Amino acid sequence: MKNTSVVAEWSMLTIAGVALVAAIWLPFGFALGGLIEEWEELGLFVTHGPIFFIDGTGSLSFLRGRPLTFAPQALAYALDHSTFFYWHLLLALSLVIKFLSSAYVGRFMTRSLVGGLLIGALTLHYPADTMQINLRTLHIDCSIALALLAGVLALRAQEVAGMTARLALSLLAAALFIAGSLIYEAILPLALVPALAMYVRYGLVSTVARCVKQPAVLLMWGAALVACVVFVAIIGQQSDSYQGTLVGQTGGWFQKLAYWARTIVFTALHRGFWQAWEQIYSLAWTQLSFRTVFLLISANIALCFFLLAVREETAKDVPWTQKASPVRLLFAGIVLFVACYSPFLLSTSHVAITQRTYLAAASGGAMVVTAVIIAFRFFLSARIIATVIAAPTVSAALLAQIYQHDQYNRNYAQFGRPIVKALATATAAFPPGAPIPIVNMYGGLNGTWDLGVAVTLVTVYLLPTSGPPILCDGRTGQMLPLVRPFPKKSCTIKEDNLTVVAADGKQATYSRFAVIESDGTVTLHDNKATPPIQALKTIMPPVLTLGNWAPSDSWFNRVRNSGLAYECKFESMWGYAVPCRTFGIYEGEWTGVGMPPVSWVNNKDAGLIIDTLEPNRSYKMILQLGKYAVTPALDQLQLTFNGSPLQLVWTDPRRIEASIPYELVKDRINVLGLSAPLDDKSGLSIALQHLQIWPMR
């Protein structure tokens, strides 16, 4: 291939990659901030400095099987302590590298620039996973990008003629692959990419002959893989490591193999090649609001595919669909997809979710989908396939990524931004080193997705000299975050004092404390000041200044198209739903494969804060309970709306309907109360599964 042609092709692919990645950020900018682990990492960095390497000592030693797992985040923090700008930049860069590497492999396998563009775009946007576009996945995306880039270099090393260049490329490929595996070991199956790419292009016999003829590349690549596998195996034998906690499955090998086979067929393949794509159809026709904008983006993608298909036919007189074997591409894609999913078979909880488990497998999924598209060559011309089938497929996958980014931005707008802003305002009102008593009336701070488990490290990051936050739920008198088994700690506000009772019965009283109000503002209560309650001026920390995306800016109008005015799915920490503003309710818990998660009510004054209803309008509510309940909780369950009791209609033993009269509905902040007696032993009453509220016509 001439140098000018190579430069032209790489220029086109680079422009395409940057454009496809930029399209994911288009509706949001850099508004997304930390959700869960990001705050934990920032808290560690501000205390100990950037952590680029984890050794076998200290509190992080359980992660020694991933010694470089914090390196991407540490680099972003080192470049800018104050914002998430470089987190976004490194995430976008990793996705561009992921696209270019996959496009190179696709170009190699299909002998076509159109085929390379298609495989690269589908690898980038593959819809099966729901965790690619958020900052907590930065290290995984970087790990995959390094592994794919390493595969490209190994593939290139196999093709170059000079021994020096071959050895240099092989050494660099091995180093990058090892680095990627030390960030996230689940990418090890991506080591199959060079061999599978050669098989698709040349066939099995010719691939073996080429590897035998050029053994240096194979030996160095194989040595890197073996070293990584041995390292993971050694760490996995240590029960105090993260990997060691995953290898303790019980049962014989026959039982394990049967379970793994069922999981691959009915979970992995079903999700990767049916469910994920079917959900895109639902998104496009029931929720997408900015259809004109998205159609313009899709039209540009179709035009690019059409022009590239015409270019290849004009230059080489061979349609792009005729240059590859769809059978070999299909087989190789299935092998790679299953191999990349297989590490997660060791964890029962991972096979029940769609977060991180399909990120590496996307490479195989892209090959399978491309093989199916190429197979249309028996019925349609290459130009029609590129424009009418390939391009819309890429556009559909892009829509899934934009929706994913929307979902995480919605989550951040609901809890991350207002809570971090409130914490910054509250902590500034106390002297350095002093305890920070805070009463929470906003809701949440109960578990994982609503910042409960990360709130201490958020405070450490915002004000490193501050004391520990003391969080009291002002509606239930419970200490936050809620953990199980629930410790016997409580808090009360009496005579303008906040009293906290520890598990051992010791009391601490604070005459000065902050209150996060229902609307997210912060007031300072000080019974020695005049006036005793003061509204604090909101402090906007630099970490929140990159953007201010709001749910009203969404491309997906969930309310208008579904008719729902409010919805709460009581998801577990593994879930994908936006968390709800609850109080007296545990975070949702996973109940088993194929089973819906539930949230247990743990306080007689539990409830939810609902901020999406319009005043002076009547609504209908449906509450779906889990199959678990503690008698006599169901018999004595009462629901109130802003303090007024609701008339309940039991349509079945686990489904409640009720009407909410318009005169009870307030503007912005409404409280749905749930009251049921608690079991003396467990401290629980009922399990919640799903809440929906519709406007009545």
N, C-alpha and C positions, 0 to 999 in steps of 0.2 A: 504494500500500500504506500502511495506517495506521502511525503511528509506534509504537503499542503492539505491533502485529504484528511490526514490524521488530526491536524490542527483544527480544521473545519469541523470535524465530527466532535472532537472534545469541546470545542467552543459551544456548539449547539447543545451538547449534553449538559455542560456546566450551566448555561443559561436556563435550560429546562429545569435542572435540579434546583437552582436558586428560586425560580418562579414557583415551582410546586411546593417548596418549603415555605416561601413567603405567603402563599395563598392560605396556609393553615393559620398564620398569624394575622392575616388581613383584617378580620372583624374585631380583633382584640388588642392589637399592639402588644406591649409588654406589661399589660395590667396584671397578669397572673403572678401571684406570689407563693409563699410557702403554704403547704397544706398539712403535712404531718412531719416526716423525717427531716425536711429542710430546716425546721426550727430547732430540732434536736442537734443537727449538725452545726448550725450557726451558734447555738449555745455552747457547744464544745469548742468551736473555733475561737470564739471571743474569750473563752477561759484559758485554753491551752495553746492557742495559735493554730494556723492551718495544719491539719493532720493529713500528710501525704502518704504515710506508711503506717500500718498497724502491725505491731509485733506480738509476741506471745505473752506480754505482761500487761498489767493494768486492767481497767474496767472494760476495755474494748477487746480483750484477748479472745473472746468467743467468736470474733470476726476474723481471726488470724488466717482462716482459709481464703479470705478475700483481702489480702494485705493492702491492695491499692483501691479498695472500694470507695474511699473518701477522696481520692486524688482529684477527680474532676471538680467536685464541689469545693475542695480546698483551693484549687487553682482559681476558680471563679471568685471565691472570697478574698484571696490574696490580691486579685486585680481590682476589686472594689468591695470594701467592707460594708458599704451603706445601702446598696440596692441589690436587686436580683438581675441587673442588666446583663452581667457576664454569664449568669446561669442560662438566661435565654439565648445569648449568643453562642455559647458552647453547645447547648442543645440543638440549635438550628444548624450549627456547623457539623455536628455528628450526623444529623439527618441528611445533609448534603453529601457527606462522605459515604453514608449508607447508600444513597441513591446512585452516586457515581460508580461505586464499587459494584453494585448489583447491575447497573447498566453495562459496565465493562464485561462482566460475566455473561450477561444476556446477549450482548453483541458478539461475544466469542462463541456462544452455543448456537445462536441462530444465524450467524454470519450476516447479520442485518442490523442496521442502525435503528430501524423501526422496532425490531424485536428487542434490542437492548433498551430502548426508551420504555417499551411496554413493561419489561421485567423490572427495570429500575423503578418506574413509577408505582407499580403494584407492590414491590417490596417496601417502598416508602410508605404507601397509604393503605396497606392491607388491613381490612376492617375487623379481623378476628379479635385482636387485642384491644383492650380499652384503657391502656395505661401508657401509651407512647408519649402523648403530648401533655406532660406536666413535669415540673421541676424535680420531683422526687424520683423520677426515672432517669435523671441525667447520667448517672454512672452506668446504667444498663444500656442506654442508647450509645454511649461512648464505647462501651465494651463490644457491642455488636459492630459498630463502625470500624473499630480496630481489627476485629476478627475478619470481617469482609474485605477490608483493605489488605490484610495479610494474605488472604486467599487470592486476591488479584495479583499480588506480587509473586506468590508461589506459582501461579498459572503463567505469569509473564516469564518467570525464570525458566520454566519448562520449555518455552518457545524461543528464547534468545539463543544465538549461536555461540557467542564468546563465553569461555569458561569463567573469566573474571567477573563479568556482568552477572552470569548465572549464580555464582557463589555469593556475590554481594546482595543480589535480590533475595536469594534464599535465606541468607542470614538476617536480613531486615524483616522478611516475612515471618520467620520464626520468632524474632524478638517482639514484633507487634502482636502476634498471636498469644504469646506468653503473657504480655502485658494485659491484653484483653481478658484473658482467663483469670488473672490475679485481681481484676476488678470484679468479675462476675463469672463464676466457673460454669454456669449453665450454658454458656456459648460454645462449649467444647465440641458439640456435634457439627458446628459450622466448619470444622476441619475437613469435612467431606466435600466442601464446595469445589476445590480444584479438581479432584478426581471425578466428581459427577459432571462437571462442566466438560472435561475432556471426553468422558463417555458419551455425552449427548452429541458432541461435535464429531468424534471419530469412530465411535463404537467401541465395544469391549476389547476386542483383539488388538486393534490399533493402539488403544490407550495403554494396555499392558506393555506392548512393544515399545512405545515411546518412553514409558517410565523406566523400563529396563535399560534402554539406550542412554538415558540421562539419569543415573541413580543418585547423583549428588542432591538434587532437589528433593527427591523422595526421602532420602536419609535424613536431611536436616528438618524437613517438615514433620516426618514421623518421629524424630527425636524430640522435637518441641511438644508434640501431642502426648507422647509417652510420659515426658517429664511432668506435664500438667496433670495427666490422669493419676500418676503415682502420688503427686503432691496432694490432690484432692482425696485420694483413697486413704492416705496416711492421716490427714486431718479428720476424715470421716469416721475413723476408728476411735477418735477421742470424744467421749460423750459430752464434754463441756464446750465443744465447738458447735457452731450453728449447723454445720453439715452433719455432725454426730447426732443431732436431735432428729434428723430426717431418716436415718437408716434403721430405725428400730421397729419396722413393721413386723407384725407377728404372722404366723402361718407358714406352711411349707412352700417350696418353690412352685409346685403345680398350682396352688391357690393364687400365689402372687402373679404368675404368668397369665392365668385365666382372668384375674382382675385387671391386669394391665391391658390385655387384649380387648376386653369389653370397654375399658375407658378410652382407648385409642379410637375404636370404631364409633362408639355411641356418644362420646364427648368431644374428643379432639377433631376427628374428621367431620362430624356433624356440625360442630361450631365453625370450623374453618371453611367448609365448602357449601354450607347451606344456611345455617342460622344467621351468620354475620351478614351475608348478602341479602337475605330476606328482610332483615331489620332495616337495611338501607332503603329498600322500597317503601317501607312504612314511614321512615323519616321524610323521604322526598314528597310523599303525597299527603301526609297528615300533619306534619309539623313545620316544614320549611316555609318561611314567610318571604324571604328575600329571593324569590324565584327568578326574577329578572336578572339580578346581579349574578346569581349562580349559573343561569343559562348562558350569560355572556362569557363567564369563565369556561364553561363546558364547550362553547362554540370555539373559543380560542384553542382549547386542547384538541378538538376535532380537526381544526384547520392545520395545526402543527403535524398531526399524524397523517393527514391527507397529503400535505406538501412533501413530507419525508418519504411517503410511499411512492409518490410520483418521481421524486428525485432518484430513488434507488432503481426504479424501473427504467428511467431514462439513461442512467449511468451504466447499468449492468445488464439491461435487457432481461432481467430475471426478477419476478415478483418476490417481495420479501417473505411471503409465506411458503415459498418453495425451497428455501435454503436449509431448513432444519427438519429433523425427524420428530413429529409430534408424539410418537409412541415413546421414544427414548426420553424426551423432555418430560412427558407425563410420569413415567416410571421414576426418573431421577427426582422430580419434584415431590412425589409421594414419599420416597425414601428420606429425603431431607426434611420434609415436614414432620414425619413421625419421629425421626432421630432428634430433631431439635425440641420436640415436645416431651420426649421420653424422660429427661431429668426430673420433670415435675411429677412423674408417676410415684416418686418416693414419698410425696407429701399428699395426704388425703385432702387437706384443705385447699391446696393449690389446684387440684383437678376440678374443684367446684367453682372456680372463679375464671375470669377472663382478663385479669390484670397480670401483666408481665409474662404469662405462660405462652403467648403466641408471638412474642416480639421476634425471637430468632427464627421461629417456624415460618414467619412471613416470607422468607426467601424461598422455601419450598412451595408454599401456597402460590406465590407469584408464578413459579414455573409451571405448576399444574394448570392455573387459569390461562396462561399464555398458550400452553399446549392445546387446550380446548379451543381457544380462539383460532389458532393456526389450522386446526382440523376443519374449519369452515372453508378451507381452500378448495375442497371438493365440490362446493356449491356456489361460492361467491368469488368475485375478483378481489385481488389484494387491496385495491384502493377502497372498496366498499367495506371490507373487513376492518381495515385500519380506521376508517371514519365512522362507521355505523356500529361496530362492535367493540373494538379496542378502546377508542377514545371515550365512549360512554361508560365503559367499565372503569377506566381510570377516574373519570369524573365522579362516579358513584363512590369509589373508594375514598376520594378526596372529601366528599361530603361527610363520610363517617368520621374522618379525622377532625374536620371543623366542628362537628357535633361534640366530639370528645373534648376538644378544647373549650367549647361552650359549656359543657357540663362542669368541668373543673373551675372555670371562671365563675360560674354560678355558685358553686360551692364556696369559693373564696370570697365572693361578694356577700354571701349569707353569713359566714362566720369569720373567716380569716381577716378580712379588712376591718370590719367594725370592732372585733374583739382586740386585735392588735392596736388599733387606734385608741380604744378605751384603756387598754393596759398601759400604753405609753402615757396617756393623760393621768391615770391613777398613780403610777409609780413616781412621776415627777413631783407629786404632792407630798412625798415622804422623804425624810433625810436619808443620806447614804447609810447603808448597813441596818437600817431599822426595818422591822417586819412591816409587811404591806397588807393589812386586812382589807379585803374587798368583798362586798355583798353583790351577788349576781342576780339581777332581775331581768336580764336579757334572755335568759334561757341558754341551754347548751352547756359547754364545758364539762360534759358528762363522761366523754370517752375519747375516741381516736379522731374521727373526722371533724368534730366540733372543737378541736384544740385543747380538750381537757387534759390529755396525757402529756401534751407539749407545753402547757401554759407556764410551767416553771422556767423552762429553757427560753421561752419567748421573753419572759421578764428578764432573765439573765442577759440575753442579747440586747434588749432595749436599754437596760441600765445595769451594767456589770457590777456596780457597787451596791446594788439594792439587796435588801434581805429577801427571804423567801415569801412568795405571795400566800396569803391565807384566804382561801376562797370559801365563801359561805353562800349557799343557795337561799336567797331571801324569801322564797315562796314555800320551801319545804323544811328549812332548818337543817339541811344536810350539808356536810362538808364535801367539797368538790376536789378532784373529779370522783365520780361514783365508781367504785371498784367492788368486785365480788371476791370473797364474801364481804358483805358490807360491814366496815368497822364501826364500832359503837362510838362514833364521834358526832357531835351536833353543834349547832350554833343558834343563838337567839338574839333578837334585838329588843331591849327593854330599857325604858327610861333613857333613850338616846345613847345607850352603850351596846356594843357588840360583845357578847360573851361566847367563847368557844370552849366546849367541853371535850377534852381528849379521851382516848379509849380507856385510859387508866383512871378517869374521873377528875383529873386535874383541870382547873378552869383558868382561863386567861381572859381578861376584860379589856376592851379597847374603847376609849372615849372618842377616838378619832379614826374614822374609817371611810373608805370610798365606796360609792354605790354605782354600779353600771346599770343605768335605767333601761326600761323596756325599749326605748328608741335609740339606744346605743350611746347616749350622752352620759357624762359622769358628774356626780355630785359628791362633795366632800362634807361629811357629817362630823362636827366637832362641838361637843356640848360646852366647851369652854370658850367658844368664839361667838361673836355677834355679827351677823345672824348665825345660828348653829348649823344651817344647811346652806352651802354655797355651790352654785353651778361652776364647774371648772372649765376654763377655756380649752377647747379641744386642741391637742397636740398631734400634728401629723408627722410621724417619724419619716426619715428619708426612705426607708425600705418600702413605703407605700406610695411614693411619689412618681412612679413610672407610668401609671395609668389609673383610670377610674371607671373601668367598665362596669356597667350595671345590667341586671337581668332585662331591663327594658330595652337594651341595645341588642338583644339576642336576635339571631337570624331564625330562631326556632320558636314560634309562638305556640307554646304548649297549651296555654289557657284557651285561646281562640279556637284552635282546631280540635281540641279534645272536649271542650265545653267545661273543663274543670276550672274551678276557682281556687282550689287548694288541694294538694295531695301530699301525703307523707307515707313513704315506704320505710318501714322500720328495719333498715338494712343492718347487716353486720359490718365490722371493720373491713371485710373483704368485698363489700358491696360497691355499687356504682351509682346509687341514688344520692341526691343532695340531702345532707342531714337536716333534721328538723329541730326547731327550737323547743326542746322539751325540758321538763323538770320533774323530778321524782320518778324517772324512767331510765332504766339501764340502756346502755348502748345495745343495739341489736346483736344477737348472737347466732352463729351458724349452727344449724340443727342437723346437717347431714346432706349428702349428695342428693340433689333433686328435691330437697325440702326447702320451703321458704323460711328465711330467718325471722326471728321474733324478738321483741323487746319486752322485758318484764317490768311491770309496775312495782315499785318498791316503797311507795309512800302513799299514805291515805289521802294526801292532798296533791296528787300528781296532775299533770296536764301538759298542754301544748300552747305556745304563743303563735297565733296566726295573723299574718300581716298582709294578706293579699285580697281581703274581702272589701267590697264596696259598701258604704253605709246606706241605710234605708232600703235594703234589698233583702228578700227572704232567700234562704238556702236550704238545700237538702243534704244531709250528712249520712255517709255509710261507713261504719267501722267494722273491719274484719278482724276477728280475734284468732289467735293461734289455737291449736288444739289442746294447749296446756292451760290449766287454771287450777287454782287452789280453792276448794269448797270452803266456805260458802260465798266466795268472792263474786261469782256470776249472779247469784240470787240477790245480792245486795249492791250490785254495781249501780252507781248513779253518775250521770253526766250533767254538767252545768255549762252554760255559755255566758261568760262575763258575770258569773255569780248566780244566774237564774237557772233553775232546773229544766231539763229537757224531757219531753215525753218519749220514751224508748219503745221501739217496735222491733221485736225479735223475729226476723224472717227465717232464721234457722238457729240452732244452738250456738253458732259462732259468728253470727252476722247481725249487726244492730243498725237500724235506720232511725233517723230523727229529723224533724223539721226545726229550722232555726228562724224564728220570726224576725222580721225586718227591724222591729224596735229594739232588739237586743244587739244588733250589729253596730259596732263603732268604727270610726275611721282609723285605719292603720293597725292598731294593736287590739287584738281580741284574744281572750283566754278561754280555751276549752278545758274544763276541769274533769278529772276522772277520779272518782272516789269509790274505793272498795276495801273491805277489811283485809288486813295482811295476815298471813299464816304465822303463827307464833315461832315455828322452828326455822322456816326458810326466809321469813321477812318479805315474801312475795305475794302477789294476788293474781293478776291476770297477765297473759302474754298478748301483746299487740302485734298485728301483722300489716295492716294497710288501712289508711284513712283517706277518704275522698269527700270533697264538698263541691256541690254543683249549685249554681243559681237557679232558683225556681222561676218559671215563666208564668 
